[in-house]
Amino acid sequence: MPERSTVEVDGPAIRRIRKHAGVDMSTLAEQVGITANYLSRIETGTRRRVRPSVYAALRRHLGAADDELLAPGEARTQRT
């Protein structure tokens, strides 16, 4: 099965987990390799789709489960 070019994420879940972990936006953005502005757009839902590599980095740095950061519906079709 070919890899998907983008993954739809749940921005509010990313924000909730990040805040619960006590990580500020600029720190997480730097760890993931994106700008704080881009992360803000993801968390607010302005940007709903990200590259699989960004999704994997967010999961890794937040310690999230396989589909915890995916948008509803995306979890059933995407495993990273």
SEFIZA-3560 file (N, C-alpha, C; in Angstrom, 3 decimals):
REM SEFIZA-3560
<numar><xx>0.855</xx><yy>-1.185</yy><zz>0.000</zz><atom>N</atom></numar>
<numar><xx>0.000</xx><yy>0.000</yy><zz>0.000</zz><atom>CA</atom></numar>
<numar><xx>0.895</xx><yy>1.240</yy><zz>0.000</zz><atom>C</atom></numar>
<numar><xx>0.687</xx><yy>2.175</yy><zz>-0.933</zz><atom>N</atom></numar>
<numar><xx>1.524</xx><yy>3.376</yy><zz>-0.985</zz><atom>CA</atom></numar>
<numar><xx>1.281</xx><yy>4.280</yy><zz>0.220</zz><atom>C</atom></numar>
<numar><xx>2.335</xx><yy>4.989</yy><zz>0.618</zz><atom>N</atom></numar>
<numar><xx>2.218</xx><yy>5.920</yy><zz>1.752</zz><atom>CA</atom></numar>
<numar><xx>1.419</xx><yy>7.142</yy><zz>1.323</zz><atom>C</atom></numar>
<numar><xx>0.565</xx><yy>7.606</yy><zz>2.214</zz><atom>N</atom></numar>
<numar><xx>-0.250</xx><yy>8.790</yy><zz>1.924</zz><atom>CA</atom></numar>
<numar><xx>0.630</xx><yy>10.026</yy><zz>1.977</zz><atom>C</atom></numar>
<numar><xx>0.293</xx><yy>11.034</yy><zz>1.179</zz><atom>N</atom></numar>
<numar><xx>1.119</xx><yy>12.237</yy><zz>1.132</zz><atom>CA</atom></numar>
<numar><xx>0.840</xx><yy>13.173</yy><zz>2.299</zz><atom>C</atom></numar>
<numar><xx>-0.373</xx><yy>13.109</yy><zz>2.879</zz><atom>N</atom></numar>
<numar><xx>-0.687</xx><yy>13.917</yy><zz>4.059</zz><atom>CA</atom></numar>
<numar><xx>-1.586</xx><yy>13.116</yy><zz>4.997</zz><atom>C</atom></numar>
<numar><xx>-1.622</xx><yy>13.572</yy><zz>6.248</zz><atom>N</atom></numar>
<numar><xx>-2.427</xx><yy>12.937</yy><zz>7.287</zz><atom>CA</atom></numar>
<numar><xx>-3.274</xx><yy>14.032</yy><zz>7.929</zz><atom>C</atom></numar>
<numar><xx>-4.565</xx><yy>13.762</yy><zz>8.125</zz><atom>N</atom></numar>
<numar><xx>-5.426</xx><yy>14.742</yy><zz>8.788</zz><atom>CA</atom></numar>
<numar><xx>-5.310</xx><yy>14.551</yy><zz>10.300</zz><atom>C</atom></numar>
<numar><xx>-4.978</xx><yy>15.647</yy><zz>10.994</zz><atom>N</atom></numar>
<numar><xx>-4.737</xx><yy>15.577</yy><zz>12.438</zz><atom>CA</atom></numar>
<numar><xx>-5.814</xx><yy>16.313</yy><zz>13.230</zz><atom>C</atom></numar>
<numar><xx>-5.867</xx><yy>16.001</yy><zz>14.509</zz><atom>N</atom></numar>
<numar><xx>-6.784</xx><yy>16.632</yy><zz>15.454</zz><atom>CA</atom></numar>
<numar><xx>-6.006</xx><yy>17.704</yy><zz>16.209</zz><atom>C</atom></numar>
<numar><xx>-6.059</xx><yy>18.935</yy><zz>15.714</zz><atom>N</atom></numar>
<numar><xx>-5.297</xx><yy>20.040</yy><zz>16.301</zz><atom>CA</atom></numar>
<numar><xx>-5.576</xx><yy>20.272</yy><zz>17.769</zz><atom>C</atom></numar>
<numar><xx>-6.848</xx><yy>20.316</yy><zz>18.197</zz><atom>N</atom></numar>
<numar><xx>-7.124</xx><yy>20.509</yy><zz>19.615</zz><atom>CA</atom></numar>
<numar><xx>-6.540</xx><yy>19.397</yy><zz>20.499</zz><atom>C</atom></numar>
<numar><xx>-6.492</xx><yy>18.176</yy><zz>19.994</zz><atom>N</atom></numar>
<numar><xx>-5.885</xx><yy>17.080</yy><zz>20.767</zz><atom>CA</atom></numar>
<numar><xx>-4.382</xx><yy>17.306</yy><zz>20.902</zz><atom>C</atom></numar>
<numar><xx>-3.756</xx><yy>17.769</yy><zz>19.840</zz><atom>N</atom></numar>
<numar><xx>-2.320</xx><yy>18.061</yy><zz>19.895</zz><atom>CA</atom></numar>
<numar><xx>-2.053</xx><yy>19.136</yy><zz>20.940</zz><atom>C</atom></numar>
<numar><xx>-2.835</xx><yy>20.202</yy><zz>20.910</zz><atom>N</atom></numar>
<numar><xx>-2.664</xx><yy>21.286</yy><zz>21.882</zz><atom>CA</atom></numar>
<numar><xx>-2.879</xx><yy>20.784</yy><zz>23.311</zz><atom>C</atom></numar>
<numar><xx>-3.939</xx><yy>20.012</yy><zz>23.521</zz><atom>N</atom></numar>
<numar><xx>-4.261</xx><yy>19.496</yy><zz>24.859</zz><atom>CA</atom></numar>
<numar><xx>-3.124</xx><yy>18.624</yy><zz>25.399</zz><atom>C</atom></numar>
<numar><xx>-2.618</xx><yy>17.732</yy><zz>24.577</zz><atom>N</atom></numar>
<numar><xx>-1.534</xx><yy>16.843</yy><zz>25.006</zz><atom>CA</atom></numar>
<numar><xx>-0.258</xx><yy>17.635</yy><zz>25.250</zz><atom>C</atom></numar>
<numar><xx>0.030</xx><yy>18.597</yy><zz>24.374</zz><atom>N</atom></numar>
<numar><xx>1.237</xx><yy>19.426</yy><zz>24.544</zz><atom>CA</atom></numar>
<numar><xx>1.184</xx><yy>20.187</yy><zz>25.864</zz><atom>C</atom></numar>
<numar><xx>0.040</xx><yy>20.812</yy><zz>26.144</zz><atom>N</atom></numar>
<numar><xx>-0.091</xx><yy>21.581</yy><zz>27.385</zz><atom>CA</atom></numar>
<numar><xx>-0.030</xx><yy>20.671</yy><zz>28.607</zz><atom>C</atom></numar>
<numar><xx>-0.659</xx><yy>19.507</yy><zz>28.520</zz><atom>N</atom></numar>
<numar><xx>-0.629</xx><yy>18.549</yy><zz>29.632</zz><atom>CA</atom></numar>
<numar><xx>0.806</xx><yy>18.102</yy><zz>29.920</zz><atom>C</atom></numar>
<numar><xx>1.606</xx><yy>17.997</yy><zz>28.862</zz><atom>N</atom></numar>
<numar><xx>3.004</xx><yy>17.602</yy><zz>29.014</zz><atom>CA</atom></numar>
<numar><xx>3.884</xx><yy>18.749</yy><zz>29.502</zz><atom>C</atom></numar>
<numar><xx>3.322</xx><yy>19.966</yy><zz>29.533</zz><atom>N</atom></numar>
<numar><xx>4.085</xx><yy>21.119</yy><zz>29.996</zz><atom>CA</atom></numar>
<numar><xx>5.114</xx><yy>21.618</yy><zz>29.000</zz><atom>C</atom></numar>
<numar><xx>4.854</xx><yy>21.386</yy><zz>27.722</zz><atom>N</atom></numar>
<numar><xx>5.781</xx><yy>21.794</yy><zz>26.665</zz><atom>CA</atom></numar>
<numar><xx>5.221</xx><yy>23.032</yy><zz>25.978</zz><atom>C</atom></numar>
<numar><xx>6.061</xx><yy>24.061</yy><zz>25.818</zz><atom>N</atom></numar>
<numar><xx>5.560</xx><yy>25.248</yy><zz>25.125</zz><atom>CA</atom></numar>
<numar><xx>5.634</xx><yy>25.045</yy><zz>23.613</zz><atom>C</atom></numar>
<numar><xx>4.868</xx><yy>25.843</yy><zz>22.907</zz><atom>N</atom></numar>
<numar><xx>4.716</xx><yy>25.681</yy><zz>21.473</zz><atom>CA</atom></numar>
<numar><xx>6.046</xx><yy>25.789</yy><zz>20.733</zz><atom>C</atom></numar>
<numar><xx>6.878</xx><yy>26.759</yy><zz>21.076</zz><atom>N</atom></numar>
<numar><xx>8.136</xx><yy>26.938</yy><zz>20.346</zz><atom>CA</atom></numar>
<numar><xx>9.083</xx><yy>25.764</yy><zz>20.565</zz><atom>C</atom></numar>
<numar><xx>9.076</xx><yy>25.186</yy><zz>21.755</zz><atom>N</atom></numar>
<numar><xx>9.937</xx><yy>24.034</yy><zz>22.035</zz><atom>CA</atom></numar>
<numar><xx>9.503</xx><yy>22.825</yy><zz>21.212</zz><atom>C</atom></numar>
<numar><xx>8.202</xx><yy>22.530</yy><zz>21.222</zz><atom>N</atom></numar>
<numar><xx>7.719</xx><yy>21.393</yy><zz>20.442</zz><atom>CA</atom></numar>
<numar><xx>7.970</xx><yy>21.615</yy><zz>18.955</zz><atom>C</atom></numar>
<numar><xx>7.713</xx><yy>22.806</yy><zz>18.476</zz><atom>N</atom></numar>
<numar><xx>7.933</xx><yy>23.099</yy><zz>17.057</zz><atom>CA</atom></numar>
<numar><xx>9.391</xx><yy>22.844</yy><zz>16.684</zz><atom>C</atom></numar>
<numar><xx>10.304</xx><yy>23.290</yy><zz>17.517</zz><atom>N</atom></numar>
<numar><xx>11.731</xx><yy>23.085</yy><zz>17.251</zz><atom>CA</atom></numar>
<numar><xx>12.070</xx><yy>21.597</yy><zz>17.248</zz><atom>C</atom></numar>
<numar><xx>11.533</xx><yy>20.844</yy><zz>18.196</zz><atom>N</atom></numar>
<numar><xx>11.791</xx><yy>19.404</yy><zz>18.268</zz><atom>CA</atom></numar>
<numar><xx>11.275</xx><yy>18.679</yy><zz>17.031</zz><atom>C</atom></numar>
<numar><xx>10.126</xx><yy>19.126</yy><zz>16.531</zz><atom>N</atom></numar>
<numar><xx>9.485</xx><yy>18.484</yy><zz>15.376</zz><atom>CA</atom></numar>
<numar><xx>10.110</xx><yy>18.932</yy><zz>14.061</zz><atom>C</atom></numar>
<numar><xx>10.744</xx><yy>20.115</yy><zz>14.067</zz><atom>N</atom></numar>
<numar><xx>11.360</xx><yy>20.631</yy><zz>12.850</zz><atom>CA</atom></numar>
<numar><xx>10.433</xx><yy>21.493</yy><zz>12.019</zz><atom>C</atom></numar>
<numar><xx>9.489</xx><yy>22.157</yy><zz>12.704</zz><atom>N</atom></numar>
<numar><xx>8.566</xx><yy>23.082</yy><zz>12.037</zz><atom>CA</atom></numar>
<numar><xx>8.597</xx><yy>24.407</yy><zz>12.797</zz><atom>C</atom></numar>
<numar><xx>7.970</xx><yy>25.426</yy><zz>12.241</zz><atom>N</atom></numar>
<numar><xx>7.932</xx><yy>26.712</yy><zz>12.936</zz><atom>CA</atom></numar>
<numar><xx>6.802</xx><yy>26.723</yy><zz>13.970</zz><atom>C</atom></numar>
<numar><xx>6.925</xx><yy>27.593</yy><zz>14.946</zz><atom>N</atom></numar>
<numar><xx>5.871</xx><yy>27.750</yy><zz>15.949</zz><atom>CA</atom></numar>
<numar><xx>4.587</xx><yy>28.235</yy><zz>15.277</zz><atom>C</atom></numar>
<numar><xx>4.716</xx><yy>29.064</yy><zz>14.248</zz><atom>N</atom></numar>
<numar><xx>3.542</xx><yy>29.543</yy><zz>13.512</zz><atom>CA</atom></numar>
<numar><xx>2.812</xx><yy>28.375</yy><zz>12.850</zz><atom>C</atom></numar>
<numar><xx>3.553</xx><yy>27.476</yy><zz>12.246</zz><atom>N</atom></numar>
<numar><xx>2.959</xx><yy>26.301</yy><zz>11.596</zz><atom>CA</atom></numar>
<numar><xx>2.270</xx><yy>25.418</yy><zz>12.638</zz><atom>C</atom></numar>
<numar><xx>2.914</xx><yy>25.200</yy><zz>13.785</zz><atom>N</atom></numar>
<numar><xx>2.307</xx><yy>24.403</yy><zz>14.853</zz><atom>CA</atom></numar>
<numar><xx>1.031</xx><yy>25.070</yy><zz>15.357</zz><atom>C</atom></numar>
<numar><xx>1.041</xx><yy>26.376</yy><zz>15.483</zz><atom>N</atom></numar>
<numar><xx>-0.152</xx><yy>27.102</yy><zz>15.905</zz><atom>CA</atom></numar>
<numar><xx>-1.293</xx><yy>26.874</yy><zz>14.922</zz><atom>C</atom></numar>
<numar><xx>-0.986</xx><yy>26.919</yy><zz>13.640</zz><atom>N</atom></numar>
<numar><xx>-2.012</xx><yy>26.689</yy><zz>12.621</zz><atom>CA</atom></numar>
<numar><xx>-2.555</xx><yy>25.265</yy><zz>12.689</zz><atom>C</atom></numar>
<numar><xx>-1.700</xx><yy>24.305</yy><zz>13.013</zz><atom>N</atom></numar>
<numar><xx>-2.149</xx><yy>22.920</yy><zz>13.180</zz><atom>CA</atom></numar>
<numar><xx>-3.078</xx><yy>22.827</yy><zz>14.393</zz><atom>C</atom></numar>
<numar><xx>-2.651</xx><yy>23.383</yy><zz>15.516</zz><atom>N</atom></numar>
<numar><xx>-3.422</xx><yy>23.278</yy><zz>16.761</zz><atom>CA</atom></numar>
<numar><xx>-4.779</xx><yy>23.977</yy><zz>16.685</zz><atom>C</atom></numar>
<numar><xx>-4.857</xx><yy>25.061</yy><zz>15.948</zz><atom>N</atom></numar>
<numar><xx>-6.131</xx><yy>25.802</yy><zz>15.848</zz><atom>CA</atom></numar>
<numar><xx>-7.030</xx><yy>25.264</yy><zz>14.736</zz><atom>C</atom></numar>
<numar><xx>-6.528</xx><yy>24.326</yy><zz>13.946</zz><atom>N</atom></numar>
<numar><xx>-7.334</xx><yy>23.751</yy><zz>12.882</zz><atom>CA</atom></numar>
<numar><xx>-7.271</xx><yy>24.500</yy><zz>11.572</zz><atom>C</atom></numar>
<numar><xx>-6.488</xx><yy>25.569</yy><zz>11.516</zz><atom>N</atom></numar>
<numar><xx>-6.307</xx><yy>26.299</yy><zz>10.262</zz><atom>CA</atom></numar>
<numar><xx>-5.594</xx><yy>25.402</yy><zz>9.250</zz><atom>C</atom></numar>
<numar><xx>-4.688</xx><yy>24.616</yy><zz>9.755</zz><atom>N</atom></numar>
<numar><xx>-3.958</xx><yy>23.629</yy><zz>8.944</zz><atom>CA</atom></numar>
<numar><xx>-4.335</xx><yy>22.259</yy><zz>9.485</zz><atom>C</atom></numar>
<numar><xx>-5.098</xx><yy>21.493</yy><zz>8.706</zz><atom>N</atom></numar>
<numar><xx>-5.602</xx><yy>20.198</yy><zz>9.173</zz><atom>CA</atom></numar>
<numar><xx>-4.760</xx><yy>19.014</yy><zz>8.713</zz><atom>C</atom></numar>
<numar><xx>-4.041</xx><yy>19.173</yy><zz>7.620</zz><atom>N</atom></numar>
<numar><xx>-3.281</xx><yy>18.050</yy><zz>7.060</zz><atom>CA</atom></numar>
<numar><xx>-1.783</xx><yy>18.344</yy><zz>7.156</zz><atom>C</atom></numar>
<numar><xx>-1.028</xx><yy>17.313</yy><zz>7.532</zz><atom>N</atom></numar>
<numar><xx>0.426</xx><yy>17.432</yy><zz>7.651</zz><atom>CA</atom></numar>
<numar><xx>1.083</xx><yy>16.228</yy><zz>6.965</zz><atom>C</atom></numar>
<numar><xx>2.355</xx><yy>16.368</yy><zz>6.670</zz><atom>N</atom></numar>
<numar><xx>3.109</xx><yy>15.249</yy><zz>6.095</zz><atom>CA</atom></numar>
<numar><xx>3.225</xx><yy>14.132</yy><zz>7.133</zz><atom>C</atom></numar>
<numar><xx>3.288</xx><yy>12.891</yy><zz>6.700</zz><atom>N</atom></numar>
<numar><xx>3.455</xx><yy>11.782</yy><zz>7.647</zz><atom>CA</atom></numar>
<numar><xx>4.677</xx><yy>11.945</yy><zz>8.555</zz><atom>C</atom></numar>
<numar><xx>5.747</xx><yy>12.541</yy><zz>8.039</zz><atom>N</atom></numar>
<numar><xx>6.949</xx><yy>12.729</yy><zz>8.866</zz><atom>CA</atom></numar>
<numar><xx>6.688</xx><yy>13.716</yy><zz>10.005</zz><atom>C</atom></numar>
<numar><xx>5.891</xx><yy>14.754</yy><zz>9.755</zz><atom>N</atom></numar>
<numar><xx>5.536</xx><yy>15.711</yy><zz>10.806</zz><atom>CA</atom></numar>
<numar><xx>4.634</xx><yy>15.031</yy><zz>11.833</zz><atom>C</atom></numar>
<numar><xx>3.671</xx><yy>14.244</yy><zz>11.343</zz><atom>N</atom></numar>
<numar><xx>2.785</xx><yy>13.511</yy><zz>12.246</zz><atom>CA</atom></numar>
<numar><xx>3.583</xx><yy>12.566</yy><zz>13.146</zz><atom>C</atom></numar>
<numar><xx>4.516</xx><yy>11.834</yy><zz>12.556</zz><atom>N</atom></numar>
<numar><xx>5.333</xx><yy>10.894</yy><zz>13.327</zz><atom>CA</atom></numar>
<numar><xx>6.174</xx><yy>11.626</yy><zz>14.373</zz><atom>C</atom></numar>
<numar><xx>6.735</xx><yy>12.777</yy><zz>14.007</zz><atom>N</atom></numar>
<numar><xx>7.543</xx><yy>13.551</yy><zz>14.948</zz><atom>CA</atom></numar>
<numar><xx>6.683</xx><yy>14.101</yy><zz>16.088</zz><atom>C</atom></numar>
<numar><xx>5.482</xx><yy>14.571</yy><zz>15.776</zz><atom>N</atom></numar>
<numar><xx>4.574</xx><yy>15.045</yy><zz>16.831</zz><atom>CA</atom></numar>
<numar><xx>4.254</xx><yy>13.908</yy><zz>17.795</zz><atom>C</atom></numar>
<numar><xx>3.910</xx><yy>12.745</yy><zz>17.252</zz><atom>N</atom></numar>
<numar><xx>3.612</xx><yy>11.578</yy><zz>18.097</zz><atom>CA</atom></numar>
<numar><xx>4.791</xx><yy>11.235</yy><zz>18.993</zz><atom>C</atom></numar>
<numar><xx>5.973</xx><yy>11.184</yy><zz>18.396</zz><atom>N</atom></numar>
<numar><xx>7.183</xx><yy>10.803</yy><zz>19.136</zz><atom>CA</atom></numar>
<numar><xx>7.465</xx><yy>11.781</yy><zz>20.272</zz><atom>C</atom></numar>
<numar><xx>7.431</xx><yy>13.068</yy><zz>19.978</zz><atom>N</atom></numar>
<numar><xx>7.794</xx><yy>14.068</yy><zz>20.985</zz><atom>CA</atom></numar>
<numar><xx>6.705</xx><yy>14.284</yy><zz>22.036</zz><atom>C</atom></numar>
<numar><xx>5.460</xx><yy>13.943</yy><zz>21.696</zz><atom>N</atom></numar>
<numar><xx>4.371</xx><yy>14.067</yy><zz>22.668</zz><atom>CA</atom></numar>
<numar><xx>4.083</xx><yy>12.748</yy><zz>23.380</zz><atom>C</atom></numar>
<numar><xx>4.710</xx><yy>11.660</yy><zz>22.925</zz><atom>N</atom></numar>
<numar><xx>4.465</xx><yy>10.354</yy><zz>23.515</zz><atom>CA</atom></numar>
<numar><xx>3.041</xx><yy>9.879</yy><zz>23.289</zz><atom>C</atom></numar>
<numar><xx>2.483</xx><yy>10.214</yy><zz>22.133</zz><atom>N</atom></numar>
<numar><xx>1.084</xx><yy>9.893</yy><zz>21.822</zz><atom>CA</atom></numar>
<numar><xx>0.957</xx><yy>8.500</yy><zz>21.217</zz><atom>C</atom></numar>
<numar><xx>-0.196</xx><yy>7.889</yy><zz>21.438</zz><atom>N</atom></numar>
<numar><xx>-0.512</xx><yy>6.577</yy><zz>20.860</zz><atom>CA</atom></numar>
<numar><xx>-0.658</xx><yy>6.686</yy><zz>19.349</zz><atom>C</atom></numar>
<numar><xx>-0.710</xx><yy>5.528</yy><zz>18.679</zz><atom>N</atom></numar>
<numar><xx>-0.750</xx><yy>5.467</yy><zz>17.216</zz><atom>CA</atom></numar>
<numar><xx>-1.722</xx><yy>6.438</yy><zz>16.568</zz><atom>C</atom></numar>
<numar><xx>-2.984</xx><yy>6.447</yy><zz>17.036</zz><atom>N</atom></numar>
<numar><xx>-3.976</xx><yy>7.280</yy><zz>16.356</zz><atom>CA</atom></numar>
<numar><xx>-4.518</xx><yy>8.409</yy><zz>17.227</zz><atom>C</atom></numar>
<numar><xx>-3.849</xx><yy>8.682</yy><zz>18.329</zz><atom>N</atom></numar>
<numar><xx>-4.326</xx><yy>9.680</yy><zz>19.286</zz><atom>CA</atom></numar>
<numar><xx>-4.391</xx><yy>11.092</yy><zz>18.715</zz><atom>C</atom></numar>
<numar><xx>-3.552</xx><yy>11.404</yy><zz>17.755</zz><atom>N</atom></numar>
<numar><xx>-3.500</xx><yy>12.760</yy><zz>17.191</zz><atom>CA</atom></numar>
<numar><xx>-4.223</xx><yy>12.882</yy><zz>15.855</zz><atom>C</atom></numar>
<numar><xx>-4.785</xx><yy>11.774</yy><zz>15.381</zz><atom>N</atom></numar>
<numar><xx>-5.486</xx><yy>11.798</yy><zz>14.100</zz><atom>CA</atom></numar>
<numar><xx>-6.878</xx><yy>12.369</yy><zz>14.249</zz><atom>C</atom></numar>
<numar><xx>-7.339</xx><yy>13.006</yy><zz>13.189</zz><atom>N</atom></numar>
<numar><xx>-8.709</xx><yy>13.524</yy><zz>13.153</zz><atom>CA</atom></numar>
<numar><xx>-9.687</xx><yy>12.352</yy><zz>13.171</zz><atom>C</atom></numar>
<numar><xx>-10.881</xx><yy>12.552</yy><zz>13.714</zz><atom>N</atom></numar>
<numar><xx>-11.881</xx><yy>11.485</yy><zz>13.687</zz><atom>CA</atom></numar>
<numar><xx>-12.109</xx><yy>11.015</yy><zz>12.246</zz><atom>C</atom></numar>
<numar><xx>-12.172</xx><yy>9.718</yy><zz>12.070</zz><atom>N</atom></numar>
<numar><xx>-12.330</xx><yy>9.155</yy><zz>10.724</zz><atom>CA</atom></numar>
<numar><xx>-11.006</xx><yy>8.796</yy><zz>10.098</zz><atom>C</atom></numar>
<numar><xx>-9.991</xx><yy>9.593</yy><zz>10.297</zz><atom>N</atom></numar>
<numar><xx>-8.666</xx><yy>9.322</yy><zz>9.767</zz><atom>CA</atom></numar>
<numar><xx>-8.053</xx><yy>8.132</yy><zz>10.493</zz><atom>C</atom></numar>
<numar><xx>-8.361</xx><yy>7.983</yy><zz>11.761</zz><atom>N</atom></numar>
<numar><xx>-7.792</xx><yy>6.906</yy><zz>12.589</zz><atom>CA</atom></numar>
<numar><xx>-8.129</xx><yy>5.532</yy><zz>12.039</zz><atom>C</atom></numar>
<numar><xx>-9.272</xx><yy>5.402</yy><zz>11.425</zz><atom>N</atom></numar>
<numar><xx>-9.662</xx><yy>4.092</yy><zz>10.900</zz><atom>CA</atom></numar>
<numar><xx>-8.899</xx><yy>3.723</yy><zz>9.626</zz><atom>C</atom></numar>
<numar><xx>-8.336</xx><yy>4.720</yy><zz>8.929</zz><atom>N</atom></numar>
<numar><xx>-7.700</xx><yy>4.421</yy><zz>7.650</zz><atom>CA</atom></numar>
<numar><xx>-6.197</xx><yy>4.615</yy><zz>7.648</zz><atom>C</atom></numar>
<numar><xx>-5.631</xx><yy>5.292</yy><zz>8.649</zz><atom>N</atom></numar>
<numar><xx>-4.208</xx><yy>5.622</yy><zz>8.642</zz><atom>CA</atom></numar>
<numar><xx>-3.519</xx><yy>5.058</yy><zz>9.866</zz><atom>C</atom></numar>
<numar><xx>-2.454</xx><yy>4.343</yy><zz>9.647</zz><atom>N</atom></numar>
<numar><xx>-1.586</xx><yy>3.889</yy><zz>10.742</zz><atom>CA</atom></numar>
<numar><xx>-0.181</xx><yy>4.320</yy><zz>10.388</zz><atom>C</atom></numar>
<numar><xx>0.521</xx><yy>4.964</yy><zz>11.311</zz><atom>N</atom></numar>
<numar><xx>1.883</xx><yy>5.420</yy><zz>11.055</zz><atom>CA</atom></numar>
<numar><xx>2.827</xx><yy>4.703</yy><zz>11.977</zz><atom>C</atom></numar>
//
